[in-house]
Every structure is written in C-alpha cells, then in structure tokens.
Amino acid sequence: MKTTTSMFRIRQLAAASAATGFMATAVLAQHVPGVHGSLDAITVLPTATAPAATQPTTVIPAGHPQLNAGGGQSISSLHEGMAAAKTGAVRVIVSQGTKDGPAIGRDSARVELLSKGVVIKTYLTQVDEKGVIELHDLPLDVPFQPVVTIIHGGAEQQRVGAAMHKYQPAIEFDMPVFETTDVKPGWTIGLRDVEAQAVPSESGGSETYVRLTDMIGVFNPSDHAWTGEQVGDGRQTLAVALPANAGNVQFGPGMAEAGAKVVDGQVVRGKTMLPGSAEYMFAYDVLVKDGKATVSFTSPADTTLFALYVPGDWKIINTTGLEIAAAGGAHAAGKAQLIKARSLKAGSVVSIELGGITVLAAATRPAETVDHTTDLHLPQPPQK
C-alpha cells in the first residue's frame, strides 16, 4: 500500500463541536484535548523525492479554514519593525502525572528540532534535579518545532512544542510524564471526524479520488501511559482498518511523529498512549469510478460520535449504519452534508456509497492573516 504526502491543518476537536451540534458539545466535554503546542501549527508531510525546500500542494478538507500556503505574507513581513532574534530557548517543566507516582528523576531526554522534513538538530539531554529541561542558543535560521521525548518508565513519552522562529524565539510548556502499564485501559473515541473531498491524480493521470482526512479524538481514562498490545515483533496502541480500496495513505499529527505505518491493511501507531485526550490524524484516497465511490469505516474502539462530511453537491446513494443530518457551523456555511452515527461499538462497520463526485476548480481566495505559526514537515513513516 502506497504512502505519500499531504498538508493537514491541525485543529482542536472543540472546533468540530460547532459543526456537529449539541451532541458533539456533550462528547467534547469529556474528550476535550489538552493544550499542546502542536495543535496550533500546520503540518506538512514531505514527499520522498521533493527537495527539502519544496512545499507540497495544499490539501484542505472541505469546511476547514483556508491556509496561506505560499505567495502571501511571510513571517518577516508580518513582523516588520520588530527585532529578530538570532538564537532561541526552550524550557520544558516536567512533572509526575500519575497519582502517588515517585518523584521525577533525571530521566534521559531527546529534543529534536524539526523543519521541512529534516531533523535540523538533535539534543541529547536529561531532566535536571528541578524537573526541568532547558536549552539555549537554538538556531533560528529556519523555523522549527521542538519535539521533546522523555524516556520514563521504560517507554518514550512525547510532546510537540509550539512553533519557534526569529520572532518567537522562546517558549515554555509543561510536560507531565506518567508511570507505564501494559494493561489496556478502557480508552474510547469521543469524536471521529472524517472530511471528504475530491482530488485529481497526483501522478498527472485522469483519475479522480476521494481523499478522506480522518481525525480521531481518543480519551484514555487511566493515569498511566499505556505501552500498547504486543502484536508480532512490536507493540501498538492504535490500529485502524483501512477500506480495501484505500491507497496513498498519509500520516498527520499524532501519527507521523509517532512512527505510524501501514501493516496488513491497517494504520498502526506504536507509541505510548498517554492519559487524557489526544488527536490522531491520517488520510487516504479511494478511487472514483464513473463518478461513484464506496467507503467503509471500522471503529477501533467504542465511539460516541462518528461524523462524516462530504460536499453538498455529491449524491448519497446508499448508507449502512449511518444517518443523514444537518451540518452546522463552518460546514453548513460551506454547504457540506453531514452523515453520522452515534454510540458505535468497537469493531462496528459503517459504509456509504457516494455519487456525483467531481473535482472542483480551485478558487482564488485572499490570504488570511497568518497566526504566527509555521510549517512542520515530519519525516515519512516507514511501512511494512
């Protein structure tokens, strides 16, 4: 199964509540994601052949805010008149996240500066006696995001910091680490938000595909970091079955930096699942034939709300286990159709047959104000 690239807008699940109405609001009350720096950034996964400085084509799910993907205001122009820093600093305040857990020791740590698909610098360090990781003199020649990995309880625990550049040279954030367990917690999915759009063939052919961007909001009620189930020669915390006709699999936030891969028709994530809420994102393409496509979705865990958004001009030919509902918020403004399901059990399969699928010509839009963040290009994950 081929794995390639796309651009994803990382967004908080709370934004999806406006599109799915009261039910989603109730779901998110329990599953609201914690504040991590990566939630404010744009992630671009690089192609294997593109030069390091090449930006892939922007692909934005229907109803999502538009991005300035080049040709608009640069960071420098937005901060005209401000002094530009030459070096940066990051401080990570590490704490014990497990109730009655031991005091944090001098755990080994790794801080990687990621920019345009390249780890531009790696710092091997450790948590100091005050529970702090602090680095200075970070190069700001190119924007980056720090990915902090701490080895605690025998497992890697990871956080992604906010974007750093010469006009935002210093950041500080909290990073709780947790005692680990190999006992599977009763984790659930509060909201699974899938956005569909038609895209042309990336190889220049005449084919049309439905690109499905799948954002899974999980909640781990435990106060331990789960190291996953032993499957074959590795461990996995998340395995999502792909439709039989899926291809061009892409990994976004929560997946790419965690080394996700495709194994036996499943998207597999192997990193520890931390307590509380998290968002995992990936995408794939399904071939359109005669303007039609059929897609199935399998629930990897009990799911409170499954929400699929498709363009308003597509025809819904048939559904299994799904109901058509009115979209709200930005999706309604974009004339998207909502197809949803509630209270899906783990292993449940729902499906939809769509028609009238065509690729719309790209509209010219004015560049929106950049939100002082930057691009993070994560390296392409391996696959088996």
N, C-alpha and C positions, 0 to 999 in steps of 0.2 A: 504494500500500500504506500503510495507516494506521500511524502511530507514536504510541504513548501511554506510559502510565506504570506503574510497579510499585515495590515495595521489595525490595531484594536484600540478603541477608546476605553480606558479603564474608568469605570464609574461605580459609585456606591450603589448598592442594591436599593437604598432608600429612594433613589431617583426612579426606580422601576415601580414603586408603590403608586405614584401618580398615574401611571399608565394602566395599572391593573385594579385600581379602585380600593374599596374598603377591605376586601379580603386580603389583598397584599399588605395593606397597612397593618392588619392584625398579625399577619405572618411575620412581618419585619420587626414588630415589637419584640419578638423573641430572637430573631435571627439577624438583627442589625449588625453589620460588620464593624469590627474595631477600627480605630483610626490608624492606618499605616501610610507611610509616605507614598508608596507606590500607587495608592488609589487616586492620586492627583496627577498622574503622569500619563504620557502617551507611550505605548509600547509598539515597537516595530520589530518584527522578526525578519532577519536578513535572508536573502537567497544564498545558495551555496556558490553561485557564480558571480553575483553582483559585486562590484568594487566596494570597498569599505565605506566610501562616502556616498554611495548611491542610495537614494530613497526609493523604496518600492512604491507602487501606485497605492493611493489611499483607498481603503475599502471601509465604508462606514455603514453599519446596519441601518435599515430604514427606521426613521424616527429619532435617530441619535443626533446629538449636536454636531454641526459641521466643524471640521478642523482646518486650521491653516497648515496645509501640507507643503508649503514652499511657495515662493513667489510673493509672499506677503511680508508683513513686518518681521524683522529679525529681532532677536533679544536685544541686540545693541541699540537698534532704533527705538525700541520701546523704553529703554533706559537712558535716552540721550540726556547728557548733562550730569549723570551720576558717575561717581568714581568707580572704576572697575578694579576689583581685587586681583592680585596675581596668584595668591595661593588660598586654599580653603582649609577648613577644620570641621571635624565631625566628632560629636560626643554621644555615646550610647550609654544610657543609665540602665544597668542590668539588675533585675530583681528576681526574687523567688516567686513563681506564680502558683505553686502547689501548696495548699493549706498544710501547715505543720511540716513543710519540707525543710531540709537542712539549709544552713546559710550558704550563700553562693561563694564558691571557692574561686581559685584562679584558673577558671576554665580556659581551654585553648579556643582561639577565635581566628576568623579569617575575614578580612574586609576586601571586597573586590569592587573596583570602580569600572562600571560597565558603560560603554558608549559605542554606538554604531556597530553592534555585534562583536565588539572586541573588549576583552578584559584589559584595560589600558594599564592597570597597575594592581598588584595584589599585596596586601599587608598581612603578614602572619603575626599575630599578637595574642594577648590574653586579657582576661578580665582582671583589673587590679584589685588591691586589697579593699578599695572603697566600692567595688561593684561597678566600675566604670571602664569603658573602652574609649580612649580619646586619641585622635590622630590629628596632626597638624602638618602644614606645608603640603597639602594635597594639590596636585597640578590642576589648574583651571583652564588650560589651553583649549580644551573641548569640554562641553557639558557632559555630565555623567550622573548616575545614581549609585550610591553605595549599597552593596548587598552584604549584609552582616550575617555571618554564620558562626554560631557558637556550638561547640561540642559539649553537651551536657547530658548526663545520664546515659552516656554511650551512644547518643544519636545526635545528628545535626539538626539544629533548630535555627530558623532563618527569618530575617526581616529585611525588607527593602526600604531604604530611606528615601526622602524626598529629593527631587532634582536639585543638583548643585551646578552652579556656573559662576562666572565672574561677578554677576550682580546679585547672586545669592550664594555667598561663599561659605557660610557656616550654618550647620543645622545641629539640632539636638533632639533626640527622641528616646522614649522609654522602650525597653525590650525585656519583658518577663520571660524567663525560661522555666521549664517545667520538668518535674520528675517524669520518667518514662514508664510506659507499660506496653506489654504485648497483648493485653486483653482488649478485645474490640469493644469500644464504647458504643452506646446507643445513639450514634450520630444520625442526623436526619438532614433533609433538604427543605429549607423554608420556601424558597422561590427558585424555580428553574426557568430562566428567561431565554427564549430562543428567538433570534431575529433572522428572517429570511429575506434575501434579495437575489435578483438575477444578475449574473456576471458573465461576460464573454470568456472564451477560452484564453488562458494565459499564454498558450503556445502559438496564438495567432490563427487558430483554426476557426471554422464556422460554428462550432458547438456553443451551446448556451448551458449554463449550470445554475442551479440554486445553491447559493452559499448560505450555510446555516451557522450563525455565531451563537454558541451555546455557553451561557453563563450560569453556573451552578453555585448557589449560596448554601453552604453547609453550616451546621451547628453541632459542635462536639460538647456535650454537657459535662464531660469529665474535667477534672483539674489536673490531668496527666496528659502528656504528649504521647499519642499512640504511634508506635513504630510500625504498625501495619501487619498484614497477614503474610505468612510465608507462602509464596507461590513459586514453585520451581526453585531457581537459584537466587531469587530475590524476594523483597518484601514490597507490598503495595498497600496504599491507604485508600485508593480510589480506582475503580475500574468501570468504565462506561462503554457499553456495547455500541458500536457504530452500525448504521444501516449497512446491509450487504452491498449496496451500490455506492457507498461513500468513498471518496478519494480526496487527494490534495489536502491531507489533514494538516492543520496548523495549530500551534500552541501559543497561548497568550498568558497573561498574568496568573500566577498561582500554579501554572503548569510548566511553562518554559524554563523558569529559573530553578524548578524542582526536578528537572531532568525527565519530564514526561516522555513517553514513547508509545508507539502503536505495537501491540502484541496480540496476535491471533484475533484480529478484528475488534480489539478493544483499545480505548485510550486508557493508559495506565500511568498513575502517579505514584512514585515510590517514597517521597519524602514523608517525614513525620506529619501527622495531623495534629495541630496544636489545639488546645482548648478554646472554646468560644466560637466565634463566627469567622468564616473565610470565604473567599470567592475564587472559583476556578474557572478559567475561560479557555475554550478551544473552538475551532471551526473546521468545517469540511465542505466539500462540494458534492452535489448529486447531479448527474447528467439529466438534461431536459430532452425528451423525445416528443416530437410533434406538439410542442408547447405544454407538455404534461410531465409531472414528476410525482413519485410516491415516496414518502419518507416515513420511517418508523422510529420511535423513541422508546428506550428501555430505561426504567427508573433504577438507578444503582442503590437507592435507599428509599425509605418512606419519604414521600414528597407532599408537602402541604398544598402547594400550588404550582402547576405547570402552565406556563403562558407562552404561546407561540404567536408571533406577529408576522403577518405576510402583507404585501402591498394590497391596497384596496381594489386595484383593477384585476387581480388574479381571481380565478374562479375556484371555489371549494367544491370539488366533485364528490368526495366521499370522506367520511371520518370514522374511526373506530376508537371508542373510549374518550372522545373529545366533544366539546360543545362550543358553538359559536357564540361570542358575546361582544358587547360594545367595548371598543377600546377607549381609553381616556388619556388625558394629558397630552404630551408631545406626540404620542402615537395617533390619537384622534385628530390632532391638527395635521398630521401627515397622511391622514386618511388610511391608516393601517387597519387591518382586520385582526381581531383577537380570537384565537382558538385556544381553549383552556381545558384543564382537568383539575379536579380537587382530590386531595386525600388518596394519592396513588401509593400502593404498597410496593416495597422493594421487589423488583423483577417484573412489575407491570409493564405491558407494552401497549402503546397507543400509536395510531398511524393516521396519515392524511394523504389524500390524492389531490393534487393541485393542477389546474389548467390555466390557459391564457397567459403563460409565462413568457415575457419578452424583456429584453434588456433596454432600459430607457437611456436616452442620450443624457450625458452628464450636463447638469445645469450649471451655469456660471453664477457663483454666489460671492458676495463681498467677504473678504477675510474678516473673521471675528477677532475680537481682542484676545491675544494670547494670554493664558492665565499664569504666566511667569513660570511655566514648567518647560520641560524639554523632551527630547526623544530618547527612549531607552531601547536599544536594539539587543535583544537577548540571543545568544547563540542557538543555532538549530539543534534540537534534542536528537539523540540517537534513536534508532528504531531497530527492532529485531524482525 
